[in-house]
Amino acid sequence: MSTSSNTLVFKASSDSAFLQRLLATDNSVAPLVLRIAAGVIFAAHGAQKLFGLFGGYGLEGTGQWMESIGLAPGYLMALLAGSAEFFGGLALLLGLLVRPSALVLAFTMAVAIATVHLEKGLFMANDGYEFGLALLAISVALVLSGGGRLSLDRAMGPQTK
């Protein structure tokens, strides 16, 4: 076997191991509860930003608002945040690629907290960061735990416990 074919075999093997680690999760019910709640919330907020559903402003309106608070280019920022929330929320609901989806959602929440809510204090009544912090904590927990019971990750990945 030539060196290049050995490299390809090694690469395929390491890619498979990476995918297996990415999908690995146990059979715990706790991530399922977190996934369903956060998935619904994230998907709904993403639908507001992307499609103007549920009283949202859609990409144009959200983009204009993001531009006004210094997140430029606003349309692109609205597209990125809306896509992360909508598609990340759907991924959580399905339990598909939970760890990377939750990581993107955690980053999205960290940006939202830092750019919009932090200066307004903790409480939601003042547009503070408590809701964003709760979603950030859920997202980080899912990065650490994986999808858990009834997730596509569990069905496709290595079985533990």
PELINVEN-V843453 format. One record per backbone hydrogen bond with DSSP energy under -0.5 kcal/mol. NH is the residue of the N-H (numbers start at 1). CO is the residue of the C=O. If there is no record, write none. Layout:
NH:CO  NH:CO
//
This chain:
6:2  7:3  8:4  9:5  10:6  11:7  12:8  13:9  14:10  15:11  16:12  17:13  18:14  19:15  20:16  21:17  22:18  23:19  24:20  25:158  26:145  33:29  34:30  35:31  36:32  37:33  38:34  39:35  40:36  41:37  42:38  43:39  44:40  45:41  46:42  47:43  48:44  49:45  50:46  51:47  52:47  52:48  53:47  56:53  58:48  59:50  61:57  62:58  63:59  64:60  65:61  66:62  67:63  68:64  69:65  69:66  70:67  71:66  72:70  77:73  78:74  79:75  80:76  81:77  82:78  83:79  84:80  85:81  86:82  87:83  88:83  88:84  89:85  90:86  91:87  92:88  93:89  94:90  95:91  96:91  97:95  101:97  102:98  103:99  104:100  105:101  106:102  107:103  108:104  109:105  110:106  111:107  112:108  113:109  114:110  115:111  116:112  117:112  118:113  120:117  121:118  126:123  127:124  128:123  129:121  130:122  133:129  134:130  135:131  136:132  137:133  138:134  139:135  140:136  141:137  142:138  143:139  144:140  145:141  146:142  149:28  151:148  152:94  153:95  155:151  156:152  157:153  160:25
//
